[in-house]
Amino acid sequence: MGYVQDKLKNAVGKKWFIAISTIATLAMVYTLLALVGSFWPFSSAIEVVKKVTSAEYIIQNCEWFYDMAAQITATRNKAKIAAGKEEEPGVQMVLESMIAEYNARSRMTTRTMWKAQDLPYQIESGEP
């Protein structure tokens, strides 16, 4: 046998060497089967990739960003109209939450991959 195998047998004993070798061999066989046959845990990653690159997901994300950008613009206009009136703070709160949601989704890797280039990456808040 090899030098390393002999040293391991002497260090841990013959029974433990066989047990460790068997476990290591089973782990390698499982990993190879998982890579080839898409068993768990690799099937989870494959499902994520399929979902993120599906046409439905791409269109849904693109439409969401356009829709939210238009809603933010409309809510900014509502805030200008409501300036000085009692509903102004409520409109500003809604506007800030919409901007925060847009910016949060814009930072998500799987969502921003499919965001149109003519949309801003982040929208500036009206508050400092």
C-alpha positions as CSV (number, residue, x, y, z in Angstrom):
1,M,0.0,0.0,0.0
2,G,0.9,3.6,-0.2
3,Y,2.9,5.6,2.3
4,V,-0.1,7.8,3.3
5,Q,-2.4,4.8,3.7
6,D,0.1,3.0,5.9
7,K,0.6,6.0,8.1
8,L,-3.2,6.5,8.4
9,K,-3.7,2.8,9.4
10,N,-1.0,3.1,12.0
11,A,-2.4,6.4,13.3
12,V,-6.1,5.5,13.6
13,G,-6.1,1.7,13.4
14,K,-7.2,-0.6,10.7
15,K,-10.9,-0.6,11.6
16,W,-11.2,3.2,11.7
17,F,-9.2,3.5,8.5
18,I,-11.7,1.2,6.8
19,A,-14.6,3.2,8.2
20,I,-13.2,6.5,7.2
21,S,-12.3,5.2,3.8
22,T,-15.8,3.9,3.3
23,I,-17.5,7.1,4.3
24,A,-15.2,9.2,2.1
25,T,-15.9,6.9,-0.8
26,L,-19.6,7.0,-0.3
27,A,-19.5,10.8,-0.1
28,M,-17.6,11.1,-3.3
29,V,-19.9,8.7,-5.1
30,Y,-23.0,10.6,-3.8
31,T,-21.5,13.9,-5.0
32,L,-20.8,12.5,-8.5
33,L,-24.3,11.1,-8.7
34,A,-25.7,14.4,-7.5
35,L,-23.8,16.3,-10.1
36,V,-24.8,14.0,-12.9
37,G,-28.4,13.2,-11.9
38,S,-29.3,16.5,-10.3
39,F,-30.1,15.0,-7.0
40,W,-30.4,17.2,-3.9
41,P,-28.7,19.6,-3.2
42,F,-28.0,20.5,-6.8
43,S,-31.6,20.2,-7.9
44,S,-32.5,23.2,-5.8
45,A,-30.0,25.3,-7.6
46,I,-31.2,24.1,-11.0
47,E,-34.8,25.1,-10.0
48,V,-33.7,28.5,-9.0
49,V,-31.9,29.1,-12.3
50,K,-35.0,27.8,-14.2
51,K,-37.3,30.2,-12.3
52,V,-35.0,33.3,-12.6
53,T,-34.5,32.8,-16.4
54,S,-38.1,31.9,-17.3
55,A,-39.8,34.3,-19.7
56,E,-42.7,34.8,-17.3
57,Y,-40.3,35.9,-14.5
58,I,-38.4,38.2,-16.8
59,I,-41.6,39.9,-18.1
60,Q,-43.1,40.2,-14.6
61,N,-39.9,41.9,-13.2
62,C,-39.6,44.2,-16.2
63,E,-43.3,45.2,-15.9
64,W,-43.0,45.7,-12.1
65,F,-40.2,48.2,-12.5
66,Y,-42.0,50.2,-15.2
67,D,-45.2,50.1,-13.2
68,M,-43.5,51.2,-9.9
69,A,-41.5,54.0,-11.6
70,A,-44.8,55.3,-13.1
71,Q,-46.6,55.1,-9.7
72,I,-43.7,56.9,-8.0
73,T,-43.9,59.7,-10.6
74,A,-47.7,59.9,-10.1
75,T,-47.3,60.0,-6.3
76,R,-44.7,62.7,-6.5
77,N,-47.2,64.8,-8.6
78,K,-49.9,64.1,-5.9
79,A,-47.5,65.3,-3.2
80,K,-47.0,68.5,-5.2
81,I,-50.7,69.0,-5.5
82,A,-51.2,68.2,-1.8
83,A,-48.5,70.6,-0.7
84,G,-49.6,72.6,2.3
85,K,-52.8,70.5,2.8
86,E,-53.5,68.1,5.6
87,E,-53.0,65.0,3.5
88,E,-49.5,66.0,2.4
89,P,-47.7,63.9,5.2
90,G,-49.7,60.8,4.2
91,V,-48.9,61.2,0.5
92,Q,-45.2,61.7,1.4
93,M,-45.2,58.5,3.6
94,V,-46.7,56.5,0.8
95,L,-44.1,58.0,-1.7
96,E,-41.2,57.1,0.6
97,S,-42.3,53.5,1.1
98,M,-42.7,53.1,-2.7
99,I,-39.2,54.5,-3.3
100,A,-37.8,52.2,-0.6
101,E,-39.5,49.1,-2.2
102,Y,-38.2,50.1,-5.7
103,N,-34.7,50.6,-4.4
104,A,-34.7,47.4,-2.4
105,R,-35.8,45.3,-5.4
106,S,-33.4,47.2,-7.6
107,R,-30.5,45.9,-5.4
108,M,-31.7,42.3,-5.7
109,T,-29.4,40.5,-8.1
110,T,-32.1,38.2,-9.6
111,R,-34.5,41.1,-10.2
112,T,-32.1,43.7,-11.5
113,M,-30.7,41.3,-14.1
114,W,-33.9,41.8,-16.1
115,K,-34.6,45.5,-15.4
116,A,-34.7,47.8,-18.5
117,Q,-31.8,50.1,-19.0
118,D,-34.0,53.2,-19.4
119,L,-35.1,52.9,-15.8
120,P,-33.1,54.4,-13.0
121,Y,-31.1,52.0,-10.8
122,Q,-32.2,53.8,-7.7
123,I,-34.7,56.6,-7.1
124,E,-33.8,59.5,-4.9
125,S,-35.9,60.1,-1.9
126,G,-37.5,63.5,-1.4
127,E,-36.2,63.6,2.2
128,P,-32.4,64.2,3.0
